[in-house]
């Protein structure tokens, strides 16, 4: 007689079958997450593979079926152990982080039972702080009944928290505000074509500024091209993940400590400029730090030796900052603990954690302007934590930050031309580099040169020559500055303008020709009536001999930089081409224009 299964027995058998299928067939591919500046591996995301062999049509079906059968948490623990075991047996390195995806419904599953992960990590020798739990925004995590308690438990166990698919889901702003995750992964949708799409760039930039203000690290996910990588780096993303860095791998030997593609890309990054890192480093404050596991006696001793310190950065076991203790909070904690000498270490640790406040932070190579934005976005912050490759290296209080900003402003003023009050050589080179590598729309570099300025100076004196330069500078300002273009003065009568958002290059050429015509007319008003009538200047040449020269005039050359498949020239090639175009302009009526010549292979 056949054995009859009741509904409960049948359900249990089905769920057991599901769990066994997962255990026997599932494995994970590991995709690196790297420091965007150095290429050093920060961690790996475990990506589920083998669902088809386990009898599922898709990855989402794995979790949907487990949810329907009421064993979502058990299924997750099976998968979690497989991922942790693979990670532990790889070449990931002691300090690498494992990013593991959680289904948002796990907190509501009827088999949910916390406190199981610690044993698995301990069995495979993985430190709790190296596990990052990713919550996808495909589900309304912030509204789940148990999510706050669960996330609080994760904090107590030192697990890190990441919000995946940020920008695509239900509750990202609420999650960021209420739970201040350690990481935010920007959804691939916003990374695609970010180098060409100004709206995407603006959106991601806003997320970066907001996240940095609460001390959250940004991961740009799904980077597939060099230009996307460079755009994410320019915006301020901290970590990078995607096919451009490396595809997911199931081979432990392919999990590298450093990904050279990032190093090579940054070497090729023609936008690279002298950063503010040296200035920031020289002004870093070194307040006493506290470890998250310091004993009560160690905290008391730190406070006793540093009674004049107003802030105490708190570091985890990896040396990464987790927040700050303000002097009043530390004092209050110590005095509170003295009345609870019988508290066990766990209770004391939880009380200590309650007093740690979040603090905005940034990497050492962040610009001073961006540091100011981060600081201004944070509510009631005492300053900024500064890191290098995410390791704590110092602290900037508000006074030091303002002094750095003032010093940079004064330095920029010194780099301006005193004659024209326009940016000079260094700023021009930097701006051209940025445009060549990271233009968001069709752009152009326009070079202007005052012809015959040397002979005019010889005949009329440098004071009059300076007047000619100022006349041209005023004329260029009237056209370019209302269009939010960059305008700089190289010296010796040469100007450079950089204009983006060009809709029609033919119209630009016509406008530049009109500038040449009006500029030439304005300059020639400085000549004597006789010179204007004879159309020449009688002056000494470089050999001291008297001869005829032409009148002042303005020449211009336009180097077009359209978007598309054509590669940008290097900055050296751009300057060489501009010099050639200006020479051509002087031969052919004062104007020349042509698209860029690609680099030689």
MOVEN-V776980 format. One record per helix or strand. SS is the DSSP state (alpha for helix, beta for strand). FROM is the first residue (numbers start at 0). TO is the last residue. If there is no record, write none. Layout:
ss;from;to
SS;FROM;TO
SS;FROM;TO
This chain:
ss;from;to
alpha;6;24
beta;26;34
beta;39;48
alpha;58;67
alpha;71;87
beta;96;101
alpha;103;107
alpha;116;123
alpha;127;129
beta;130;135
alpha;140;142
alpha;146;155
beta;159;165
alpha;171;178
beta;182;185
alpha;187;190
alpha;197;212
beta;216;220
alpha;225;234
beta;238;240
beta;248;248
alpha;251;253
beta;257;257
alpha;259;267
alpha;276;282
beta;284;284
beta;289;290
alpha;295;304
beta;310;314
beta;320;325
alpha;326;337
alpha;344;353
beta;356;356
beta;360;362
alpha;367;376
beta;382;387
beta;390;396
alpha;397;413
beta;415;415
beta;422;422
alpha;424;437
beta;442;450
alpha;452;459
alpha;461;482
beta;485;490
beta;493;499
alpha;504;523
alpha;528;533
beta;536;539
beta;545;548
beta;552;560
alpha;570;586
beta;590;594
